[in-house]
Amino acid sequence: MKLAQVVGTVVSTAKDAPLLGKKLLVVQPIDRQGRPRGARLVALDSVGAGVGERVFYVRGKEAAFPWYPVDTPSDCSIVGILDQFNFGDLEP
């Protein structure tokens, strides 16, 4: 799992059948300090996240797991919402 911030939504007028009723969000990967890290991604939301929230996401084969046993085509999925965190004095 990796950390990201939801920065936008995606509106799609046509979707593959397994994606109907599922929300697509734009996420910006971030590091532990909340700084942007890498390119933005479009992620399939499995937890009801919204713009501005920090979330956990997965990529690859694991991105389809939240909808098992339905075969959902997803390369990036949000699997958790980060409520709070405290890294203390940990070095990056």
A tleap script that builds the chain and sets N, CA, C and O, in Angstrom:
source leaprc.protein.ff14SB
mol = sequence {
  NMET LYS LEU ALA GLN VAL VAL GLY THR VAL
  VAL SER THR ALA LYS ASP ALA PRO LEU LEU
  GLY LYS LYS LEU LEU VAL VAL GLN PRO ILE
  ASP ARG GLN GLY ARG PRO ARG GLY ALA ARG
  LEU VAL ALA LEU ASP SER VAL GLY ALA GLY
  VAL GLY GLU ARG VAL PHE TYR VAL ARG GLY
  LYS GLU ALA ALA PHE PRO TRP TYR PRO VAL
  ASP THR PRO SER ASP CYS SER ILE VAL GLY
  ILE LEU ASP GLN PHE ASN PHE GLY ASP LEU
  GLU CPRO
}
set mol.1.N position { 0.848 -1.180 0.000 }
set mol.1.CA position { 0.000 0.000 0.000 }
set mol.1.C position { 0.886 1.234 0.000 }
set mol.1.O position { 1.966 1.258 0.590 }
set mol.2.N position { 0.394 2.244 -0.676 }
set mol.2.CA position { 1.103 3.518 -0.759 }
set mol.2.C position { 0.156 4.630 -0.341 }
set mol.2.O position { -1.062 4.455 -0.329 }
set mol.3.N position { 0.729 5.773 0.001 }
set mol.3.CA position { -0.034 6.905 0.497 }
set mol.3.C position { -0.238 7.938 -0.605 }
set mol.3.O position { 0.669 8.203 -1.394 }
set mol.4.N position { -1.447 8.524 -0.654 }
set mol.4.CA position { -1.753 9.550 -1.652 }
set mol.4.C position { -2.788 10.512 -1.084 }
set mol.4.O position { -3.408 10.245 -0.054 }
set mol.5.N position { -2.963 11.627 -1.770 }
set mol.5.CA position { -4.013 12.580 -1.434 }
set mol.5.C position { -4.962 12.669 -2.622 }
set mol.5.O position { -4.526 12.776 -3.769 }
set mol.6.N position { -6.258 12.624 -2.341 }
set mol.6.CA position { -7.253 12.733 -3.404 }
set mol.6.C position { -7.319 14.203 -3.820 }
set mol.6.O position { -7.574 15.078 -2.992 }
set mol.7.N position { -7.085 14.469 -5.113 }
set mol.7.CA position { -7.045 15.847 -5.602 }
set mol.7.C position { -8.130 16.161 -6.621 }
set mol.7.O position { -8.243 17.308 -7.054 }
set mol.8.N position { -8.927 15.181 -7.014 }
set mol.8.CA position { -9.974 15.450 -7.987 }
set mol.8.C position { -10.829 14.234 -8.281 }
set mol.8.O position { -10.581 13.135 -7.785 }
set mol.9.N position { -11.840 14.460 -9.099 }
set mol.9.CA position { -12.736 13.393 -9.508 }
set mol.9.C position { -12.697 13.238 -11.016 }
set mol.9.O position { -12.255 14.138 -11.730 }
set mol.10.N position { -13.159 12.097 -11.495 }
set mol.10.CA position { -13.226 11.829 -12.924 }
set mol.10.C position { -14.679 11.593 -13.292 }
set mol.10.O position { -15.377 10.831 -12.623 }
set mol.11.N position { -15.138 12.243 -14.352 }
set mol.11.CA position { -16.487 12.034 -14.856 }
set mol.11.C position { -16.362 11.272 -16.171 }
set mol.11.O position { -15.642 11.690 -17.078 }
set mol.12.N position { -17.072 10.150 -16.263 }
set mol.12.CA position { -17.003 9.315 -17.446 }
set mol.12.C position { -18.411 9.068 -17.975 }
set mol.12.O position { -19.283 8.604 -17.240 }
set mol.13.N position { -18.631 9.380 -19.249 }
set mol.13.CA position { -19.950 9.173 -19.838 }
set mol.13.C position { -20.144 7.738 -20.308 }
set mol.13.O position { -21.273 7.301 -20.530 }
set mol.14.N position { -19.051 7.010 -20.459 }
set mol.14.CA position { -19.126 5.605 -20.872 }
set mol.14.C position { -18.109 4.816 -20.068 }
set mol.14.O position { -16.952 5.217 -19.947 }
set mol.15.N position { -18.556 3.670 -19.510 }
set mol.15.CA position { -17.672 2.824 -18.716 }
set mol.15.C position { -17.862 1.367 -19.118 }
set mol.15.O position { -18.917 0.974 -19.615 }
set mol.16.N position { -16.825 0.582 -18.893 }
set mol.16.CA position { -16.929 -0.859 -19.030 }
set mol.16.C position { -17.950 -1.344 -18.002 }
set mol.16.O position { -18.012 -0.792 -16.903 }
set mol.17.N position { -18.734 -2.336 -18.320 }
set mol.17.CA position { -19.828 -2.789 -17.451 }
set mol.17.C position { -19.419 -3.023 -15.991 }
set mol.17.O position { -20.154 -2.593 -15.102 }
set mol.18.N position { -18.291 -3.678 -15.694 }
set mol.18.CA position { -17.934 -3.883 -14.283 }
set mol.18.C position { -17.622 -2.589 -13.522 }
set mol.18.O position { -17.572 -2.597 -12.292 }
set mol.19.N position { -17.414 -1.485 -14.235 }
set mol.19.CA position { -17.107 -0.211 -13.587 }
set mol.19.C position { -18.350 0.637 -13.316 }
set mol.19.O position { -18.257 1.664 -12.644 }
set mol.20.N position { -19.498 0.227 -13.825 }
set mol.20.CA position { -20.721 0.999 -13.617 }
set mol.20.C position { -21.017 1.115 -12.122 }
set mol.20.O position { -20.987 0.124 -11.393 }
set mol.21.N position { -21.303 2.337 -11.680 }
set mol.21.CA position { -21.612 2.585 -10.276 }
set mol.21.C position { -20.398 2.746 -9.387 }
set mol.21.O position { -20.547 2.947 -8.182 }
set mol.22.N position { -19.207 2.666 -9.942 }
set mol.22.CA position { -17.984 2.826 -9.158 }
set mol.22.C position { -17.376 4.203 -9.426 }
set mol.22.O position { -17.391 4.694 -10.554 }
set mol.23.N position { -16.840 4.819 -8.364 }
set mol.23.CA position { -16.304 6.185 -8.447 }
set mol.23.C position { -14.831 6.163 -8.824 }
set mol.23.O position { -14.055 5.362 -8.303 }
set mol.24.N position { -14.455 7.055 -9.738 }
set mol.24.CA position { -13.065 7.234 -10.145 }
set mol.24.C position { -12.551 8.541 -9.553 }
set mol.24.O position { -13.211 9.575 -9.661 }
set mol.25.N position { -11.373 8.500 -8.929 }
set mol.25.CA position { -10.786 9.681 -8.308 }
set mol.25.C position { -9.359 9.889 -8.805 }
set mol.25.O position { -8.674 8.934 -9.171 }
set mol.26.N position { -8.919 11.141 -8.816 }
set mol.26.CA position { -7.539 11.481 -9.154 }
set mol.26.C position { -6.768 11.566 -7.841 }
set mol.26.O position { -7.160 12.300 -6.934 }
set mol.27.N position { -5.672 10.817 -7.740 }
set mol.27.CA position { -4.860 10.833 -6.522 }
set mol.27.C position { -3.437 11.281 -6.843 }
set mol.27.O position { -2.886 10.969 -7.898 }
set mol.28.N position { -2.863 12.024 -5.896 }
set mol.28.CA position { -1.469 12.450 -5.988 }
set mol.28.C position { -0.673 11.671 -4.951 }
set mol.28.O position { -0.861 11.883 -3.753 }
set mol.29.N position { 0.221 10.766 -5.386 }
set mol.29.CA position { 1.057 10.063 -4.409 }
set mol.29.C position { 1.849 11.076 -3.582 }
set mol.29.O position { 2.308 12.094 -4.100 }
set mol.30.N position { 2.002 10.778 -2.276 }
set mol.30.CA position { 2.734 11.674 -1.378 }
set mol.30.C position { 3.708 10.862 -0.530 }
set mol.30.O position { 3.573 9.646 -0.389 }
set mol.31.N position { 4.704 11.568 0.036 }
set mol.31.CA position { 5.627 10.913 0.957 }
set mol.31.C position { 5.124 11.083 2.388 }
set mol.31.O position { 4.022 11.590 2.602 }
set mol.32.N position { 5.924 10.662 3.369 }
set mol.32.CA position { 5.485 10.718 4.768 }
set mol.32.C position { 5.252 12.131 5.273 }
set mol.32.O position { 4.492 12.332 6.220 }
set mol.33.N position { 5.894 13.110 4.654 }
set mol.33.CA position { 5.702 14.493 5.054 }
set mol.33.C position { 4.553 15.170 4.295 }
set mol.33.O position { 4.267 16.346 4.521 }
set mol.34.N position { 3.908 14.440 3.412 }
set mol.34.CA position { 2.788 14.978 2.658 }
set mol.34.C position { 3.179 15.701 1.380 }
set mol.34.O position { 2.341 16.352 0.756 }
set mol.35.N position { 4.445 15.595 0.984 }
set mol.35.CA position { 4.912 16.246 -0.247 }
set mol.35.C position { 4.578 15.375 -1.455 }
set mol.35.O position { 4.658 14.149 -1.375 }
set mol.36.N position { 4.205 16.001 -2.577 }
set mol.36.CA position { 3.903 15.237 -3.795 }
set mol.36.C position { 5.093 14.373 -4.197 }
set mol.36.O position { 6.253 14.765 -4.066 }
set mol.37.N position { 4.760 13.177 -4.691 }
set mol.37.CA position { 5.805 12.234 -5.094 }
set mol.37.C position { 5.344 11.505 -6.352 }
set mol.37.O position { 4.526 10.589 -6.269 }
set mol.38.N position { 5.849 11.893 -7.497 }
set mol.38.CA position { 5.495 11.219 -8.734 }
set mol.38.C position { 4.246 11.794 -9.397 }
set mol.38.O position { 3.695 12.812 -8.978 }
set mol.39.N position { 3.831 11.102 -10.440 }
set mol.39.CA position { 2.711 11.550 -11.266 }
set mol.39.C position { 1.364 11.211 -10.622 }
set mol.39.O position { 1.246 10.255 -9.854 }
set mol.40.N position { 0.364 12.010 -10.950 }
set mol.40.CA position { -1.000 11.740 -10.479 }
set mol.40.C position { -1.545 10.495 -11.169 }
set mol.40.O position { -1.132 10.150 -12.276 }
set mol.41.N position { -2.489 9.819 -10.488 }
set mol.41.CA position { -3.078 8.584 -10.993 }
set mol.41.C position { -4.596 8.655 -10.910 }
set mol.41.O position { -5.147 9.395 -10.094 }
set mol.42.N position { -5.262 7.892 -11.749 }
set mol.42.CA position { -6.712 7.718 -11.627 }
set mol.42.C position { -6.919 6.403 -10.894 }
set mol.42.O position { -6.411 5.361 -11.308 }
set mol.43.N position { -7.683 6.464 -9.784 }
set mol.43.CA position { -7.889 5.282 -8.949 }
set mol.43.C position { -9.370 4.989 -8.797 }
set mol.43.O position { -10.195 5.901 -8.737 }
set mol.44.N position { -9.693 3.724 -8.736 }
set mol.44.CA position { -11.051 3.265 -8.482 }
set mol.44.C position { -11.259 3.249 -6.971 }
set mol.44.O position { -10.475 2.642 -6.241 }
set mol.45.N position { -12.314 3.914 -6.502 }
set mol.45.CA position { -12.542 4.079 -5.062 }
set mol.45.C position { -13.376 2.939 -4.498 }
set mol.45.O position { -14.494 2.695 -4.952 }
set mol.46.N position { -12.822 2.230 -3.491 }
set mol.46.CA position { -13.558 1.132 -2.865 }
set mol.46.C position { -14.011 1.458 -1.440 }
set mol.46.O position { -14.638 0.625 -0.786 }
set mol.47.N position { -13.696 2.673 -0.952 }
set mol.47.CA position { -13.971 2.991 0.455 }
set mol.47.C position { -14.789 4.262 0.678 }
set mol.47.O position { -15.076 4.602 1.826 }
set mol.48.N position { -15.169 4.966 -0.371 }
set mol.48.CA position { -15.955 6.183 -0.204 }
set mol.48.C position { -15.137 7.407 0.131 }
set mol.48.O position { -15.598 8.270 0.878 }
set mol.49.N position { -13.924 7.504 -0.406 }
set mol.49.CA position { -13.045 8.651 -0.156 }
set mol.49.C position { -13.538 9.878 -0.913 }
set mol.49.O position { -14.322 9.768 -1.856 }
set mol.50.N position { -13.070 11.042 -0.489 }
set mol.50.CA position { -13.443 12.288 -1.139 }
set mol.50.C position { -12.245 13.187 -1.355 }
set mol.50.O position { -11.162 12.926 -0.831 }
set mol.51.N position { -12.433 14.236 -2.119 }
set mol.51.CA position { -11.366 15.183 -2.426 }
set mol.51.C position { -10.821 15.773 -1.127 }
set mol.51.O position { -11.580 16.169 -0.242 }
set mol.52.N position { -9.492 15.825 -1.030 }
set mol.52.CA position { -8.825 16.377 0.136 }
set mol.52.C position { -8.379 15.335 1.150 }
set mol.52.O position { -7.541 15.628 2.002 }
set mol.53.N position { -8.920 14.129 1.077 }
set mol.53.CA position { -8.557 13.096 2.044 }
set mol.53.C position { -7.255 12.408 1.639 }
set mol.53.O position { -6.930 12.286 0.458 }
set mol.54.N position { -6.523 11.963 2.662 }
set mol.54.CA position { -5.342 11.142 2.425 }
set mol.54.C position { -5.791 9.684 2.460 }
set mol.54.O position { -6.559 9.268 3.328 }
set mol.55.N position { -5.291 8.924 1.494 }
set mol.55.CA position { -5.771 7.555 1.315 }
set mol.55.C position { -4.602 6.603 1.084 }
set mol.55.O position { -3.487 7.018 0.767 }
set mol.56.N position { -4.893 5.312 1.253 }
set mol.56.CA position { -3.975 4.252 0.868 }
set mol.56.C position { -4.450 3.695 -0.461 }
set mol.56.O position { -5.650 3.518 -0.674 }
set mol.57.N position { -3.508 3.417 -1.359 }
set mol.57.CA position { -3.876 2.831 -2.640 }
set mol.57.C position { -2.948 1.678 -2.973 }
set mol.57.O position { -1.828 1.588 -2.468 }
set mol.58.N position { -3.441 0.796 -3.836 }
set mol.58.CA position { -2.644 -0.322 -4.335 }
set mol.58.C position { -2.687 -0.305 -5.857 }
set mol.58.O position { -3.614 0.233 -6.463 }
set mol.59.N position { -1.670 -0.904 -6.459 }
set mol.59.CA position { -1.603 -0.989 -7.915 }
set mol.59.C position { -1.379 -2.425 -8.341 }
set mol.59.O position { -1.038 -3.287 -7.531 }
set mol.60.N position { -1.576 -2.664 -9.621 }
set mol.60.CA position { -1.341 -3.997 -10.168 }
set mol.60.C position { -2.490 -4.950 -9.872 }
set mol.60.O position { -3.640 -4.530 -9.750 }
set mol.61.N position { -2.172 -6.229 -9.757 }
set mol.61.CA position { -3.179 -7.271 -9.556 }
set mol.61.C position { -4.029 -7.014 -8.313 }
set mol.61.O position { -5.230 -7.281 -8.314 }
set mol.62.N position { -3.407 -6.496 -7.253 }
set mol.62.CA position { -4.110 -6.252 -5.997 }
set mol.62.C position { -5.213 -5.202 -6.142 }
set mol.62.O position { -6.126 -5.163 -5.317 }
set mol.63.N position { -5.152 -4.360 -7.159 }
set mol.63.CA position { -6.147 -3.307 -7.356 }
set mol.63.C position { -7.539 -3.871 -7.654 }
set mol.63.O position { -8.533 -3.167 -7.473 }
set mol.64.N position { -7.628 -5.108 -8.102 }
set mol.64.CA position { -8.927 -5.730 -8.393 }
set mol.64.C position { -9.498 -6.471 -7.184 }
set mol.64.O position { -10.673 -6.837 -7.194 }
set mol.65.N position { -8.696 -6.700 -6.146 }
set mol.65.CA position { -9.126 -7.505 -4.992 }
set mol.65.C position { -10.325 -6.944 -4.230 }
set mol.65.O position { -11.136 -7.738 -3.755 }
set mol.66.N position { -10.491 -5.624 -4.082 }
set mol.66.CA position { -11.645 -5.146 -3.300 }
set mol.66.C position { -13.006 -5.561 -3.858 }
set mol.66.O position { -14.001 -5.536 -3.134 }
set mol.67.N position { -13.061 -5.939 -5.122 }
set mol.67.CA position { -14.343 -6.300 -5.736 }
set mol.67.C position { -14.473 -7.791 -6.000 }
set mol.67.O position { -15.405 -8.209 -6.687 }
set mol.68.N position { -13.577 -8.593 -5.479 }
set mol.68.CA position { -13.653 -10.046 -5.658 }
set mol.68.C position { -14.994 -10.552 -5.138 }
set mol.68.O position { -15.409 -10.107 -4.068 }
set mol.69.N position { -15.689 -11.439 -5.813 }
set mol.69.CA position { -15.287 -12.257 -6.945 }
set mol.69.C position { -15.596 -11.636 -8.307 }
set mol.69.O position { -15.339 -12.275 -9.328 }
set mol.70.N position { -16.131 -10.429 -8.363 }
set mol.70.CA position { -16.387 -9.774 -9.652 }
set mol.70.C position { -15.046 -9.403 -10.284 }
set mol.70.O position { -14.169 -8.865 -9.608 }
set mol.71.N position { -14.888 -9.683 -11.555 }
set mol.71.CA position { -13.655 -9.373 -12.275 }
set mol.71.C position { -13.688 -7.918 -12.716 }
set mol.71.O position { -14.176 -7.607 -13.803 }
set mol.72.N position { -13.168 -7.016 -11.870 }
set mol.72.CA position { -13.198 -5.576 -12.138 }
set mol.72.C position { -11.857 -5.125 -12.701 }
set mol.72.O position { -10.822 -5.344 -12.072 }
set mol.73.N position { -11.857 -4.491 -13.891 }
set mol.73.CA position { -10.600 -4.045 -14.493 }
set mol.73.C position { -10.084 -2.781 -13.796 }
set mol.73.O position { -10.605 -1.688 -14.020 }
set mol.74.N position { -9.072 -2.935 -12.962 }
set mol.74.CA position { -8.508 -1.793 -12.251 }
set mol.74.C position { -7.010 -1.979 -12.095 }
set mol.74.O position { -6.546 -3.056 -11.722 }
set mol.75.N position { -6.256 -0.930 -12.379 }
set mol.75.CA position { -4.814 -0.954 -12.198 }
set mol.75.C position { -4.410 -0.164 -10.955 }
set mol.75.O position { -3.269 -0.254 -10.502 }
set mol.76.N position { -5.355 0.615 -10.400 }
set mol.76.CA position { -5.077 1.423 -9.211 }
set mol.76.C position { -6.382 1.559 -8.427 }
set mol.76.O position { -7.387 2.016 -8.973 }
set mol.77.N position { -6.374 1.166 -7.148 }
set mol.77.CA position { -7.585 1.242 -6.336 }
set mol.77.C position { -7.276 1.813 -4.959 }
set mol.77.O position { -6.242 1.513 -4.362 }
set mol.78.N position { -8.188 2.637 -4.470 }
set mol.78.CA position { -8.102 3.165 -3.112 }
set mol.78.C position { -8.683 2.106 -2.186 }
set mol.78.O position { -9.801 1.633 -2.390 }
set mol.79.N position { -7.892 1.731 -1.141 }
set mol.79.CA position { -8.323 0.660 -0.241 }
set mol.79.C position { -8.447 1.104 1.212 }
set mol.79.O position { -8.831 0.306 2.067 }
set mol.80.N position { -8.130 2.361 1.504 }
set mol.80.CA position { -8.246 2.828 2.881 }
set mol.80.C position { -8.149 4.341 2.958 }
set mol.80.O position { -7.584 4.989 2.077 }
set mol.81.N position { -8.712 4.895 4.029 }
set mol.81.CA position { -8.638 6.333 4.292 }
set mol.81.C position { -7.788 6.520 5.542 }
set mol.81.O position { -8.007 5.845 6.548 }
set mol.82.N position { -6.820 7.430 5.483 }
set mol.82.CA position { -5.947 7.714 6.610 }
set mol.82.C position { -6.618 8.744 7.507 }
set mol.82.O position { -6.790 9.896 7.111 }
set mol.83.N position { -6.999 8.332 8.720 }
set mol.83.CA position { -7.668 9.239 9.648 }
set mol.83.C position { -6.679 10.156 10.354 }
set mol.83.O position { -6.890 11.367 10.418 }
set mol.84.N position { -5.602 9.586 10.883 }
set mol.84.CA position { -4.570 10.387 11.539 }
set mol.84.C position { -3.266 9.617 11.499 }
set mol.84.O position { -3.256 8.406 11.275 }
set mol.85.N position { -2.167 10.319 11.717 }
set mol.85.CA position { -0.874 9.665 11.727 }
set mol.85.C position { 0.082 10.425 12.627 }
set mol.85.O position { -0.100 11.616 12.879 }
set mol.86.N position { 1.104 9.725 13.110 }
set mol.86.CA position { 2.145 10.321 13.926 }
set mol.86.C position { 3.415 9.541 13.680 }
set mol.86.O position { 3.556 8.412 14.150 }
set mol.87.N position { 4.347 10.137 12.940 }
set mol.87.CA position { 5.594 9.469 12.645 }
set mol.87.C position { 6.664 9.806 13.681 }
set mol.87.O position { 7.765 9.259 13.630 }
set mol.88.N position { 6.354 10.693 14.614 }
set mol.88.CA position { 7.302 11.035 15.658 }
set mol.88.C position { 8.603 11.545 15.096 }
set mol.88.O position { 8.619 12.409 14.220 }
set mol.89.N position { 9.700 11.008 15.604 }
set mol.89.CA position { 11.029 11.437 15.193 }
set mol.89.C position { 11.673 10.524 14.160 }
set mol.89.O position { 12.893 10.527 13.998 }
set mol.90.N position { 10.855 9.741 13.460 }
set mol.90.CA position { 11.398 8.836 12.456 }
set mol.90.C position { 12.061 9.610 11.339 }
set mol.90.O position { 11.534 10.622 10.878 }
set mol.91.N position { 13.216 9.135 10.903 }
set mol.91.CA position { 13.899 9.734 9.779 }
set mol.91.C position { 13.269 9.262 8.483 }
set mol.91.O position { 12.831 8.114 8.410 }
set mol.92.N position { 13.205 10.110 7.444 }
set mol.92.CA position { 12.620 9.686 6.165 }
set mol.92.C position { 13.426 8.601 5.486 }
set mol.92.O position { 13.058 8.144 4.403 }
savepdb mol mol.pdb
quit
